[in-house]
Amino acid sequence: MISSSEEIIEQSQSSLAFHIQIQAKLEASELDQQTWCDIVSEIYVRETAERTRQTEILSQLEEHVSDKWNSVAEYLQTRQN
């Protein structure tokens, strides 16, 4: 009976040690994944800001070209009359 209990205690201690190692590996993996997610999120934020800035520049350029086109069209119309 005592040897059976000792075996159960040894198995339980071995199992505990194994699960502690697994937990440590999973915690390290979680930290690595969190770091990766933080990096990807930062890249996304920067690229989104850059796309927004580029879109604003293109909108301003489009407005400028449209204004110039209208001015040229008006000028040509006055020259034809």
Number of C-alpha atoms within 10 A of each C-alpha: 6 7 8 9 10 11 12 12 12 12 12 12 12 12 12 12 12 11 12 12 12 12 12 11 12 12 12 12 12 12 12 12 12 12 12 12 12 12 12 12 12 12 12 12 12 12 12 12 12 12 12 12 12 12 12 12 12 12 12 12 12 12 12 12 12 12 12 12 12 12 12 12 12 12 11 11 10 9 8 7 5
